[in-house]
């Protein structure tokens, strides 16, 4: 089983002293060539005057361009500690006991525009590249989409990515369920900003419970027992609706 979270635009600076990105250490090493090409294109773009617009950068753009240019030599830390923001605050990895942290290491993944699927414990540098960034050449969707079947093979997946990251490499039929957070189950209206905290709390509860799932029905049964409101999305097979948690 794996639970896939989206990355965050905000990232913790720093990392382990004298460390750097090691491509061979990332999960699914068969994706190394794609990762290296995206990284090469990102580093090159970050020296160009076109970079701020292509990467959607704002007032702090210079800081992110520098991080991108130093991508291959800057220090690394586990992805679950690198990414910051509402999802990760609600998940609260730093407050987990050792057993829960081990379960995160075993089943929590993230999906990055730069690295594609990575384990929570995979060690990555600070960078800026979003699902809608414009690299020269092929789109990010075309680069990752071709690998979708291989990425989602073997393990049942609970996909909690945002729509933009989901589109880069959608789940293949039968490989898992996509969870859409909504205001309530009656209308299925989008939850807005509150969806992020709900995703973090949902994953935290799964990790703390030690649950393992093999199907969408398993997820629904567990949710019913643990105080989460969930239901299948009738007009979209393979999707589950999750009501916002206050």
C-alpha positions in Angstrom: 0.0 0.0 0.0 1.1 3.5 -0.6 -0.4 6.9 0.2 0.6 9.7 -2.2 0.6 13.3 -1.2 1.3 16.4 -3.3 4.5 18.4 -2.7 4.5 21.9 -1.4 5.6 25.2 -2.9 7.2 26.1 0.4 10.3 24.1 1.5 12.6 24.0 4.5 16.0 25.4 3.7 19.3 23.6 4.6 20.0 20.0 4.9 22.6 17.6 6.1 26.1 19.0 6.0 28.3 17.7 3.1 25.4 16.0 1.5 24.0 16.3 -2.1 21.5 14.7 -4.4 22.2 11.1 -5.3 19.9 10.0 -8.1 20.5 6.3 -7.4 19.1 6.7 -3.9 15.6 7.7 -5.0 12.9 5.1 -5.3 12.1 3.7 -8.7 15.6 4.1 -10.2 14.2 3.3 -13.7 13.0 7.0 -13.6 16.5 8.3 -13.2 16.9 9.4 -16.8 13.7 11.4 -16.8 14.6 13.0 -13.4 18.1 14.0 -14.6 16.7 15.5 -17.8 14.1 17.6 -16.0 16.8 18.7 -13.5 19.2 19.6 -16.3 16.5 21.6 -18.1 15.5 23.3 -14.8 19.1 24.4 -14.0 19.6 25.8 -17.5 16.2 27.6 -17.4 17.2 29.2 -14.0 20.0 31.1 -15.7 17.7 32.6 -18.3 15.8 35.9 -18.1 12.7 33.9 -19.0 12.8 31.9 -15.8 10.6 34.0 -13.5 7.7 33.8 -15.8 8.2 30.2 -16.8 8.4 29.1 -13.1 5.7 31.4 -11.9 7.9 33.2 -9.4 7.0 36.3 -7.4 8.9 38.7 -5.2 11.3 36.1 -3.9 12.1 34.7 -7.3 15.9 35.3 -7.0 16.1 33.1 -4.0 14.4 30.2 -5.8 16.5 30.7 -9.0 19.6 30.4 -6.9 18.3 27.2 -5.3 17.6 25.7 -8.7 21.0 26.6 -10.0 22.6 24.9 -7.0 20.3 21.9 -7.3 22.9 19.3 -7.8 25.3 20.4 -5.1 23.1 21.8 -2.3 22.4 19.7 0.8 19.6 17.3 1.1 17.1 16.2 3.7 14.1 13.7 3.7 11.3 14.9 1.5 8.8 14.6 4.4 10.9 17.2 6.3 11.8 19.3 3.2 8.2 20.2 2.3 6.3 22.6 4.6 2.8 24.0 4.7 -0.7 23.1 5.8 -0.7 19.5 4.7 2.6 18.7 6.5 1.7 20.7 9.6 -1.5 18.6 9.9 0.4 15.4 9.3 2.8 16.3 12.1 5.7 14.0 11.2 7.9 15.5 13.8 5.4 14.6 16.6 5.1 11.0 15.6 6.5 8.1 17.7 9.1 5.8 16.2 6.5 3.2 15.1 4.4 5.8 13.2 7.6 7.3 11.6 8.5 3.8 10.4 5.0 3.4 8.8 5.5 6.7 7.1 8.8 5.5 5.7 7.0 2.3 4.4 3.9 3.7 2.8 3.9 7.5 2.4 5.0 8.9 -1.0 5.0 12.3 -2.6 4.8 13.3 -6.3 7.0 16.1 -7.4 7.2 17.8 -10.7 10.9 17.5 -10.6 11.4 14.0 -9.1 8.1 12.3 -9.9 7.2 9.7 -7.3 9.4 9.7 -4.2 9.3 8.1 -0.8 8.8 10.3 2.2 12.3 9.4 3.3 14.0 10.0 -0.1 16.5 12.8 0.4 16.1 15.8 -1.8 17.5 19.4 -2.1 15.5 22.6 -2.0 14.1 23.7 -5.4 11.3 25.4 -7.2 9.3 23.6 -10.0 5.5 23.2 -10.0 3.2 21.1 -12.1 2.3 24.1 -14.3 5.9 25.3 -14.8 7.0 25.7 -18.4 10.3 24.0 -19.1 11.8 24.1 -22.6 10.9 21.1 -24.7 8.4 18.5 -23.6 5.7 19.3 -21.0 6.0 17.9 -17.6 2.8 16.0 -18.2 4.2 14.3 -21.3 7.5 13.4 -19.5 5.8 11.8 -16.5 2.6 10.5 -18.2 4.5 8.0 -20.3 5.7 6.3 -17.0 2.2 6.1 -15.4 1.7 2.4 -15.9 5.1 1.5 -14.4 4.8 4.0 -11.5 1.4 2.7 -10.3 2.1 -1.0 -10.8 2.1 -3.5 -8.0 0.9 -1.6 -4.9 -2.6 -0.4 -4.1 -2.4 3.4 -4.0 -4.4 6.1 -2.2 -3.9 9.2 -4.3 -4.3 12.5 -2.4 -2.5 14.7 -4.9 -4.0 17.9 -6.1 -5.6 17.9 -9.5 -2.5 19.5 -11.1 -0.1 16.9 -9.9 -2.6 14.1 -10.5 -2.7 15.1 -14.2 1.1 14.6 -14.5 0.7 10.8 -14.2 -2.9 9.7 -13.4 -3.5 6.4 -11.6 -4.1 3.6 -14.1 -7.4 1.6 -13.9 -7.4 -0.8 -10.9 -4.2 0.6 -9.4 -5.9 2.5 -6.5 -8.3 5.3 -5.6 -8.2 9.0 -6.0 -9.5 10.9 -2.9 -11.2 14.2 -3.5 -11.8 16.4 -0.4 -15.2 18.1 -0.5 -17.2 20.4 1.8 -19.7 17.7 2.5 -20.8 14.4 0.8 -24.2 15.6 -0.3 -23.1 18.0 -3.0 -19.5 17.2 -3.5 -18.5 20.9 -3.7 -14.7 21.6 -3.6 -13.4 22.2 -0.1 -11.0 25.0 -1.0 -8.1 25.7 1.3 -9.5 23.4 4.0 -8.7 20.3 1.9 -5.0 20.5 2.8 -5.4 20.2 6.5 -8.0 17.4 6.0 -5.5 15.5 3.8 -2.8 15.8 6.5 -5.2 14.7 9.3 -6.4 11.8 7.2 -3.0 10.4 6.5 -1.9 11.0 10.2 -4.9 8.9 11.3 -4.1 6.1 8.9 -0.5 6.0 10.0 -1.3 6.1 13.7 -3.8 3.3 13.3 -1.4 1.1 11.5 -4.0 0.3 8.8 -3.2 -1.4 5.5 -5.6 -1.3 2.6 -6.0 -3.4 -0.6 -9.1 -1.8 -2.0 -11.3 1.2 -2.0 -13.8 -0.8 0.1 -11.1 -1.3 2.7 -10.6 2.5 2.9 -14.3 3.2 3.2 -14.7 0.6 6.0 -11.7 2.1 7.9 -13.0 5.6 7.5 -16.4 4.7 8.9 -14.7 3.2 12.0 -12.4 6.2 12.5 -14.7 9.2 12.2 -14.1 10.2 8.6 -17.1 10.8 6.2 -16.3 9.1 2.9 -18.3 7.8 0.0 -17.6 6.6 -3.6 -18.0 9.2 -6.3 -20.8 7.7 -8.3 -20.0 9.5 -11.6 -16.3 8.8 -11.4 -15.2 5.2 -10.8 -12.0 4.9 -8.9 -12.7 8.1 -6.9 -13.7 8.5 -3.2 -15.1 11.7 -1.7 -13.8 12.7 1.7 -15.7 15.4 3.7 -13.6 18.2 5.3 -12.5 17.6 8.9 -12.8 20.6 11.2 
